[in-house]
């Protein structure tokens, strides 16, 4: 394997890692949004329960 092939392979790996990072960041954001929604629902349900 010559230097150019090694460089190309490293660039491919870097590109895949960048894509994976973007995907993880997107999924993390989606999870945070869902946690916020669930938390609001829990608060509403607790309020309803304690009003009884």
Secondary structure, 3 states (H helix, E strand, C coil): CCHHHHHHHHHHHHHHHHHHHHHHHHHHHHHHHHHHHHHHHHHHHHHHHHHC
